[in-house]
């Protein structure tokens, strides 16, 4: 009986898997590594992208190419992304400072649920002062 109680208590203390938190964590790590291909795996089929002055809705492959070009010309030093969840929509918004060899930028991305799967709907890298 004590053994059963131990397993019940231990099982209840384990954190539940949170798919949106897992996704944002993977994207944050990919940003720190400047891994455009890894980030693009989590893009929706069409994704709103703004990289400094260039802004449009792109296909996943176009967005990956644009992001790869940015990372090649702006080598990443660090990223301090902070997620925040919306209780109403279930979406997650991540924002943080992206420090590159060419300056500091504000990077943000929005994760939404599409057909039971969480994907990035919006990805932005903007000048720090915008």
OpenMM code with the backbone's topology and positions (N, CA, C; nanometers):
from openmm import Vec3, app, unit

residues = "UNK UNK UNK UNK UNK UNK UNK UNK UNK UNK UNK UNK UNK UNK UNK UNK UNK UNK UNK UNK UNK UNK UNK UNK UNK UNK UNK UNK UNK UNK UNK UNK UNK UNK UNK UNK UNK UNK UNK UNK UNK UNK UNK UNK UNK UNK UNK UNK UNK UNK UNK UNK UNK UNK UNK UNK UNK UNK UNK UNK UNK UNK UNK UNK UNK UNK UNK UNK UNK UNK UNK UNK UNK UNK UNK UNK UNK UNK UNK UNK UNK UNK UNK UNK UNK UNK UNK UNK UNK UNK UNK UNK UNK UNK UNK UNK UNK UNK UNK UNK UNK UNK UNK UNK UNK UNK UNK UNK UNK UNK UNK UNK UNK UNK UNK UNK UNK UNK UNK UNK UNK UNK UNK UNK UNK UNK UNK UNK UNK UNK".split()
positions = [
    Vec3(0.0818, -0.1197, 0.0000),
    Vec3(0.0000, 0.0000, 0.0000),
    Vec3(0.0859, 0.1257, 0.0000),
    Vec3(0.1927, 0.1268, 0.0833),
    Vec3(0.2819, 0.2422, 0.0870),
    Vec3(0.3511, 0.2616, -0.0473),
    Vec3(0.3851, 0.1522, -0.1110),
    Vec3(0.4500, 0.1579, -0.2405),
    Vec3(0.3568, 0.2208, -0.3443),
    Vec3(0.2307, 0.1825, -0.3427),
    Vec3(0.1324, 0.2394, -0.4337),
    Vec3(0.1183, 0.3897, -0.4097),
    Vec3(0.1102, 0.4306, -0.2846),
    Vec3(0.0990, 0.5727, -0.2515),
    Vec3(0.2216, 0.6487, -0.3009),
    Vec3(0.3394, 0.5899, -0.2880),
    Vec3(0.4629, 0.6538, -0.3341),
    Vec3(0.4568, 0.6788, -0.4856),
    Vec3(0.4164, 0.5760, -0.5605),
    Vec3(0.4105, 0.5910, -0.7057),
    Vec3(0.3050, 0.6920, -0.7484),
    Vec3(0.1940, 0.6969, -0.6790),
    Vec3(0.0900, 0.7951, -0.7105),
    Vec3(0.1427, 0.9358, -0.6844),
    Vec3(0.2032, 0.9581, -0.5686),
    Vec3(0.2571, 1.0904, -0.5369),
    Vec3(0.3703, 1.1281, -0.6298),
    Vec3(0.4596, 1.0342, -0.6565),
    Vec3(0.5721, 1.0615, -0.7454),
    Vec3(0.5215, 1.0932, -0.8859),
    Vec3(0.4251, 1.0175, -0.9330),
    Vec3(0.3694, 1.0394, -1.0662),
    Vec3(0.3020, 1.1741, -1.0783),
    Vec3(0.2344, 1.2162, -0.9716),
    Vec3(0.1675, 1.3460, -0.9744),
    Vec3(0.2656, 1.4614, -0.9697),
    Vec3(0.3860, 1.4385, -0.9200),
    Vec3(0.4823, 1.5479, -0.9101),
    Vec3(0.5619, 1.5684, -1.0382),
    Vec3(0.5524, 1.4737, -1.1327),
    Vec3(0.6236, 1.4898, -1.2588),
    Vec3(0.5534, 1.5943, -1.3442),
    Vec3(0.6302, 1.6808, -1.4106),
    Vec3(0.5662, 1.7810, -1.4949),
    Vec3(0.5047, 1.7164, -1.6181),
    Vec3(0.3895, 1.7656, -1.6578),
    Vec3(0.3244, 1.7152, -1.7783),
    Vec3(0.3959, 1.7720, -1.9002),
    Vec3(0.3996, 1.6934, -2.0068),
    Vec3(0.4580, 1.7439, -2.1302),
    Vec3(0.3726, 1.8571, -2.1821),
    Vec3(0.4364, 1.9660, -2.2171),
    Vec3(0.3681, 2.0825, -2.2705),
    Vec3(0.4207, 2.1040, -2.4114),
    Vec3(0.3448, 2.0628, -2.5140),
    Vec3(0.3955, 2.0688, -2.6508),
    Vec3(0.4363, 2.2094, -2.6946),
    Vec3(0.3632, 2.3109, -2.6521),
    Vec3(0.3967, 2.4472, -2.6942),
    Vec3(0.5254, 2.4947, -2.6258),
    Vec3(0.5462, 2.4569, -2.5007),
    Vec3(0.6701, 2.4929, -2.4314),
    Vec3(0.7880, 2.4169, -2.4903),
    Vec3(0.7660, 2.2896, -2.5244),
    Vec3(0.8721, 2.2111, -2.5880),
    Vec3(0.9123, 2.2743, -2.7211),
    Vec3(0.8131, 2.3163, -2.7998),
    Vec3(0.8396, 2.3778, -2.9292),
    Vec3(0.9159, 2.5080, -2.9128),
    Vec3(0.8684, 2.5959, -2.8243),
    Vec3(0.9364, 2.7246, -2.8074),
    Vec3(1.0791, 2.7033, -2.7579),
    Vec3(1.0994, 2.6059, -2.6716),
    Vec3(1.2345, 2.5765, -2.6238),
    Vec3(1.3259, 2.5311, -2.7362),
    Vec3(1.2749, 2.4461, -2.8259),
    Vec3(1.3546, 2.3999, -2.9394),
    Vec3(1.3882, 2.5149, -3.0333),
    Vec3(1.2909, 2.6042, -3.0572),
    Vec3(1.3143, 2.7180, -3.1458),
    Vec3(1.4161, 2.8125, -3.0835),
    Vec3(1.4047, 2.8387, -2.9544),
    Vec3(1.5008, 2.9260, -2.8861),
    Vec3(1.6425, 2.8696, -2.8990),
    Vec3(1.6577, 2.7398, -2.8782),
    Vec3(1.7906, 2.6771, -2.8922),
    Vec3(1.8407, 2.6868, -3.0362),
    Vec3(1.7519, 2.6698, -3.1342),
    Vec3(1.7909, 2.6799, -3.2754),
    Vec3(1.8332, 2.8225, -3.3110),
    Vec3(1.7660, 2.9217, -3.2526),
    Vec3(1.8045, 3.0615, -3.2753),
    Vec3(1.9451, 3.0853, -3.2206),
    Vec3(1.9718, 3.0365, -3.1009),
    Vec3(2.1046, 3.0530, -3.0403),
    Vec3(2.2138, 2.9907, -3.1273),
    Vec3(2.1794, 2.8853, -3.2011),
    Vec3(2.2753, 2.8172, -3.2894),
    Vec3(2.2696, 2.8700, -3.4325),
    Vec3(2.1814, 2.9686, -3.4575),
    Vec3(2.1613, 3.0243, -3.5917),
    Vec3(2.1267, 2.9148, -3.6921),
    Vec3(2.0421, 2.8223, -3.6524),
    Vec3(2.0053, 2.7070, -3.7341),
    Vec3(1.8722, 2.7342, -3.8046),
    Vec3(1.8797, 2.7996, -3.9201),
    Vec3(1.7592, 2.8367, -3.9949),
    Vec3(1.6787, 2.7146, -4.0365),
    Vec3(1.7459, 2.6058, -4.0743),
    Vec3(1.6751, 2.4852, -4.1170),
    Vec3(1.5918, 2.4262, -4.0031),
    Vec3(1.6469, 2.4239, -3.8835),
    Vec3(1.5741, 2.3712, -3.7668),
    Vec3(1.4531, 2.4595, -3.7356),
    Vec3(1.4733, 2.5904, -3.7388),
    Vec3(1.3625, 2.6833, -3.7118),
    Vec3(1.2520, 2.6642, -3.8156),
    Vec3(1.2910, 2.6513, -3.9425),
    Vec3(1.1931, 2.6386, -4.0513),
    Vec3(1.1075, 2.5127, -4.0384),
    Vec3(1.1579, 2.4106, -3.9716),
    Vec3(1.0783, 2.2899, -3.9492),
    Vec3(0.9496, 2.3216, -3.8742),
    Vec3(0.9515, 2.4289, -3.7976),
    Vec3(0.8376, 2.4639, -3.7134),
    Vec3(0.7524, 2.5753, -3.7727),
    Vec3(0.7866, 2.6237, -3.8934),
    Vec3(0.7057, 2.7242, -3.9609),
    Vec3(0.5772, 2.6605, -4.0139),
    Vec3(0.4694, 2.7373, -4.0112),
    Vec3(0.3485, 2.6968, -4.0801),
    Vec3(0.3786, 2.6988, -4.2298),
    Vec3(0.2915, 2.6416, -4.3125),
    Vec3(0.3142, 2.6408, -4.4576),
    Vec3(0.3357, 2.7813, -4.5109),
    Vec3(0.2607, 2.8758, -4.4619),
    Vec3(0.2775, 3.0182, -4.4930),
    Vec3(0.3051, 3.0882, -4.3606),
    Vec3(0.4084, 3.1709, -4.3580),
    Vec3(0.4481, 3.2349, -4.2333),
    Vec3(0.4769, 3.3830, -4.2592),
    Vec3(0.4293, 3.4673, -4.1696),
    Vec3(0.4562, 3.6110, -4.1765),
    Vec3(0.5970, 3.6350, -4.1209),
    Vec3(0.6833, 3.6926, -4.2043),
    Vec3(0.8221, 3.7142, -4.1641),
    Vec3(0.8589, 3.8601, -4.1851),
    Vec3(0.9242, 3.9162, -4.0852),
    Vec3(0.9835, 4.0495, -4.0984),
    Vec3(1.1274, 4.0376, -4.0506),
    Vec3(1.2206, 4.0668, -4.1409),
    Vec3(1.3622, 4.0702, -4.1072),
    Vec3(1.4082, 4.2118, -4.1378),
    Vec3(1.4248, 4.2905, -4.0363),
    Vec3(1.4604, 4.4323, -4.0401),
    Vec3(1.3590, 4.5073, -4.1267),
    Vec3(1.3889, 4.5358, -4.2524),
    Vec3(1.2960, 4.6124, -4.3378),
    Vec3(1.2164, 4.5238, -4.4338),
    Vec3(1.2521, 4.3989, -4.4478),
    Vec3(1.1878, 4.3074, -4.5416),
    Vec3(1.0735, 4.2355, -4.4702),
    Vec3(0.9509, 4.2554, -4.5216),
    Vec3(0.8348, 4.1956, -4.4549),
    Vec3(0.7348, 4.1457, -4.5570),
    Vec3(0.6877, 4.0226, -4.5366),
    Vec3(0.5864, 3.9648, -4.6245),
    Vec3(0.5425, 3.8306, -4.5671),
    Vec3(0.4500, 3.7665, -4.6349),
    Vec3(0.4099, 3.6302, -4.6008),
    Vec3(0.4811, 3.5401, -4.7006),
    Vec3(0.5552, 3.4422, -4.6480),
    Vec3(0.6393, 3.3561, -4.7301),
    Vec3(0.6032, 3.2097, -4.7096),
    Vec3(0.6426, 3.1293, -4.8070),
    Vec3(0.6341, 2.9845, -4.7887),
    Vec3(0.7417, 2.9454, -4.6880),
    Vec3(0.7305, 2.8265, -4.6360),
    Vec3(0.8277, 2.7763, -4.5386),
    Vec3(0.9698, 2.7825, -4.5961),
    Vec3(0.9890, 2.7381, -4.7198),
    Vec3(1.1236, 2.7350, -4.7789),
    Vec3(1.1770, 2.8755, -4.8065),
    Vec3(1.0909, 2.9671, -4.8495),
    Vec3(1.1344, 3.1055, -4.8710),
    Vec3(1.1766, 3.1688, -4.7391),
    Vec3(1.0971, 3.1468, -4.6357),
    Vec3(1.1283, 3.2032, -4.5046),
    Vec3(1.2602, 3.1475, -4.4517),
    Vec3(1.2825, 3.0192, -4.4722),
    Vec3(1.4092, 2.9589, -4.4293),
    Vec3(1.5275, 3.0249, -4.4999),
    Vec3(1.5148, 3.0474, -4.6278),
    Vec3(1.6220, 3.1095, -4.7062),
    Vec3(1.6525, 3.2512, -4.6571),
    Vec3(1.5479, 3.3282, -4.6299),
    Vec3(1.5644, 3.4653, -4.5804),
    Vec3(1.6320, 3.4646, -4.4434),
    Vec3(1.5890, 3.3743, -4.3580),
    Vec3(1.6466, 3.3639, -4.2244),
    Vec3(1.7930, 3.3184, -4.2309),
    Vec3(1.8218, 3.2229, -4.3181),
    Vec3(1.9593, 3.1753, -4.3359),
    Vec3(2.0502, 3.2900, -4.3810),
    Vec3(2.0027, 3.3707, -4.4751),
    Vec3(2.0812, 3.4860, -4.5221),
    Vec3(2.1083, 3.5835, -4.4082),
    Vec3(2.0068, 3.6078, -4.3241),
    Vec3(2.0257, 3.6980, -4.2103),
    Vec3(2.1331, 3.6438, -4.1168),
    Vec3(2.1232, 3.5162, -4.0815),
    Vec3(2.2200, 3.4569, -3.9893),
    Vec3(2.3622, 3.4564, -4.0469),
    Vec3(2.3749, 3.4410, -4.1792),
    Vec3(2.5077, 3.4431, -4.2398),
    Vec3(2.5704, 3.5824, -4.2314),
    Vec3(2.4894, 3.6853, -4.2473),
    Vec3(2.5434, 3.8214, -4.2421),
    Vec3(2.5409, 3.8825, -4.1018),
    Vec3(2.4747, 3.8150, -4.0078),
    Vec3(2.4657, 3.8621, -3.8692),
    Vec3(2.4912, 3.7433, -3.7752),
    Vec3(2.6162, 3.6996, -3.7619),
    Vec3(2.6443, 3.5849, -3.6743),
    Vec3(2.5905, 3.6059, -3.5318),
    Vec3(2.5190, 3.5058, -3.4834),
    Vec3(2.4523, 3.5142, -3.3534),
    Vec3(2.5527, 3.4940, -3.2398),
    Vec3(2.5436, 3.5844, -3.1419),
    Vec3(2.6229, 3.5705, -3.0191),
    Vec3(2.5363, 3.5157, -2.9056),
    Vec3(2.4119, 3.5644, -2.8958),
    Vec3(2.3228, 3.5161, -2.7899),
    Vec3(2.1780, 3.5540, -2.8199),
    Vec3(2.0874, 3.4848, -2.7516),
    Vec3(1.9441, 3.5160, -2.7584),
    Vec3(1.8832, 3.4825, -2.6235),
    Vec3(1.8047, 3.5759, -2.5697),
    Vec3(1.7438, 3.5576, -2.4368),
    Vec3(1.5910, 3.5548, -2.4457),
    Vec3(1.5373, 3.4635, -2.5255),
    Vec3(1.3930, 3.4563, -2.5474),
    Vec3(1.3142, 3.4249, -2.4218),
    Vec3(1.2004, 3.4954, -2.4067),
    Vec3(1.1112, 3.4759, -2.2931),
    Vec3(0.9700, 3.4488, -2.3444),
    Vec3(0.9195, 3.3274, -2.3227),
    Vec3(0.7842, 3.2938, -2.3686),
    Vec3(0.6760, 3.3498, -2.2766),
    Vec3(0.5619, 3.3819, -2.3365),
    Vec3(0.4429, 3.4161, -2.2581),
    Vec3(0.3227, 3.3545, -2.3273),
    Vec3(0.2390, 3.2871, -2.2497),
    Vec3(0.1224, 3.2182, -2.3041),
    Vec3(-0.0018, 3.3045, -2.2921),
    Vec3(-0.0895, 3.2925, -2.3908),
    Vec3(-0.2191, 3.3580, -2.3859),
    Vec3(-0.3211, 3.2583, -2.3325),
    Vec3(-0.3818, 3.2894, -2.2213),
    Vec3(-0.4816, 3.2001, -2.1628),
    Vec3(-0.6054, 3.1907, -2.2517),
    Vec3(-0.6393, 3.3005, -2.3222),
    Vec3(-0.7592, 3.3028, -2.4054),
    Vec3(-0.7441, 3.2160, -2.5303),
    Vec3(-0.6325, 3.2340, -2.6018),
    Vec3(-0.6180, 3.1683, -2.7315),
    Vec3(-0.5360, 3.0410, -2.7281),
    Vec3(-0.4552, 3.0225, -2.6248),
    Vec3(-0.3665, 2.9073, -2.6199),
    Vec3(-0.2402, 2.9280, -2.7015),
    Vec3(-0.2247, 3.0449, -2.7622),
    Vec3(-0.1053, 3.0773, -2.8402),
    Vec3(0.0090, 3.1129, -2.7469),
    Vec3(0.1286, 3.1143, -2.8018),
    Vec3(0.2439, 3.1559, -2.7231),
    Vec3(0.3236, 3.2580, -2.8039),
    Vec3(0.3666, 3.3625, -2.7361),
    Vec3(0.4478, 3.4672, -2.7966),
    Vec3(0.5819, 3.4659, -2.7257),
    Vec3(0.6886, 3.4622, -2.8029),
    Vec3(0.8233, 3.4638, -2.7470),
    Vec3(0.8918, 3.5894, -2.7958),
    Vec3(0.9536, 3.6619, -2.7048),
    Vec3(1.0256, 3.7834, -2.7411),
    Vec3(1.1568, 3.7881, -2.6641),
    Vec3(1.2589, 3.8439, -2.7269),
    Vec3(1.3875, 3.8556, -2.6596),
    Vec3(1.4847, 3.9374, -2.7412),
    Vec3(1.6022, 3.9576, -2.6858),
    Vec3(1.7081, 4.0310, -2.7533),
    Vec3(1.8010, 3.9334, -2.8235),
    Vec3(1.8202, 3.9564, -2.9517),
    Vec3(1.9124, 3.8776, -3.0320),
    Vec3(2.0394, 3.9597, -3.0484),
    Vec3(2.1481, 3.9140, -2.9895),
    Vec3(2.2758, 3.9840, -3.0003),
    Vec3(2.3557, 3.9170, -3.1112),
    Vec3(2.3946, 3.9980, -3.2107),
    Vec3(2.4738, 3.9473, -3.3223),
    Vec3(2.6046, 4.0263, -3.3286),
    Vec3(2.6922, 3.9844, -3.4174),
    Vec3(2.8186, 4.0568, -3.4335),
    Vec3(2.7954, 4.1944, -3.4954),
    Vec3(2.6767, 4.2176, -3.5507),
    Vec3(2.6444, 4.3468, -3.6133),
    Vec3(2.5486, 4.4318, -3.5314),
    Vec3(2.5181, 4.3915, -3.4112),
    Vec3(2.4276, 4.4700, -3.3278),
    Vec3(2.3238, 4.3841, -3.2585),
    Vec3(2.2380, 4.4522, -3.1836),
    Vec3(2.1322, 4.3857, -3.1077),
    Vec3(1.9981, 4.4136, -3.1742),
    Vec3(1.9166, 4.3091, -3.1848),
    Vec3(1.7854, 4.3175, -3.2475),
    Vec3(1.6808, 4.2601, -3.1524),
    Vec3(1.5564, 4.3029, -3.1727),
    Vec3(1.4446, 4.2434, -3.1000),
    Vec3(1.3914, 4.1309, -3.1882),
    Vec3(1.3901, 4.0101, -3.1370),
    Vec3(1.3393, 3.8948, -3.2115),
    Vec3(1.2156, 3.8440, -3.1400),
    Vec3(1.1112, 3.8179, -3.2178),
    Vec3(0.9887, 3.7624, -3.1596),
    Vec3(0.9287, 3.6622, -3.2570),
    Vec3(0.8568, 3.5671, -3.1998),
    Vec3(0.7819, 3.4744, -3.2844),
    Vec3(0.6542, 3.4339, -3.2123),
    Vec3(0.5534, 3.4024, -3.2921),
    Vec3(0.4210, 3.3655, -3.2435),
    Vec3(0.3927, 3.2213, -3.2825),
    Vec3(0.3561, 3.1411, -3.1835),
    Vec3(0.3213, 3.0009, -3.2058),
    Vec3(0.1697, 2.9870, -3.1922),
    Vec3(0.1087, 2.9277, -3.2944),
    Vec3(-0.0356, 2.9045, -3.2946),
    Vec3(-0.0626, 2.7568, -3.3225),
    Vec3(-0.1816, 2.7163, -3.2894),
    Vec3(-0.2223, 2.5774, -3.3137),
    Vec3(-0.2950, 2.5680, -3.4478),
    Vec3(-0.2463, 2.4773, -3.5322),
    Vec3(-0.3071, 2.4498, -3.6623),
    Vec3(-0.3355, 2.2999, -3.6689),
    Vec3(-0.4625, 2.2640, -3.6784),
    Vec3(-0.4990, 2.1213, -3.6903),
    Vec3(-0.4270, 2.0350, -3.5869),
    Vec3(-0.4395, 2.0702, -3.4625),
    Vec3(-0.3826, 1.9940, -3.3501),
    Vec3(-0.2301, 1.9949, -3.3435),
    Vec3(-0.1655, 2.0834, -3.4205),
    Vec3(-0.0198, 2.0918, -3.4190),
    Vec3(0.0208, 2.2372, -3.3982),
    Vec3(0.1187, 2.2610, -3.3105),
    Vec3(0.1675, 2.3961, -3.2864),
    Vec3(0.2767, 2.4300, -3.3868),
    Vec3(0.2621, 2.5473, -3.4520),
    Vec3(0.3574, 2.5929, -3.5526),
    Vec3(0.3792, 2.7435, -3.5398),
    Vec3(0.4897, 2.7898, -3.5945),
    Vec3(0.5201, 2.9332, -3.5926),
    Vec3(0.4395, 3.0007, -3.7033),
    Vec3(0.3605, 3.1002, -3.6657),
    Vec3(0.2775, 3.1756, -3.7593),
    Vec3(0.3444, 3.3070, -3.7980),
    Vec3(0.4284, 3.3586, -3.7082),
    Vec3(0.4924, 3.4892, -3.7308),
    Vec3(0.6328, 3.4866, -3.6722),
    Vec3(0.7285, 3.5431, -3.7476),
    Vec3(0.8677, 3.5474, -3.7031),
    Vec3(0.9231, 3.6841, -3.7415),
    Vec3(0.9742, 3.7572, -3.6415),
    Vec3(1.0196, 3.8948, -3.6658),
    Vec3(1.1560, 3.9212, -3.6028),
    Vec3(1.2419, 3.9867, -3.6795),
    Vec3(1.3682, 4.0396, -3.6295),
    Vec3(1.3671, 4.1874, -3.6663),
    Vec3(1.3662, 4.2715, -3.5635),
    Vec3(1.3524, 4.4154, -3.5846),
    Vec3(1.4660, 4.4901, -3.5152),
    Vec3(1.4943, 4.6085, -3.5681),
    Vec3(1.5920, 4.6930, -3.5020),
    Vec3(1.5468, 4.7170, -3.3592),
    Vec3(1.6421, 4.7231, -3.2702),
    Vec3(1.6133, 4.7356, -3.1272),
    Vec3(1.5268, 4.8568, -3.0955),
    Vec3(1.5384, 4.9633, -3.1721),
    Vec3(1.4683, 5.0886, -3.1418),
    Vec3(1.3342, 5.1039, -3.2131),
    Vec3(1.2943, 5.0048, -3.2936),
    Vec3(1.1655, 5.0148, -3.3672),
    Vec3(1.0483, 4.9872, -3.2753),
] * unit.nanometer
topology = app.Topology()
chain = topology.addChain("A")
for resn in residues:
    res = topology.addResidue(resn, chain)
    for name in ("N", "CA", "C"):
        topology.addAtom(name, app.Element.getBySymbol(name[0]), res)
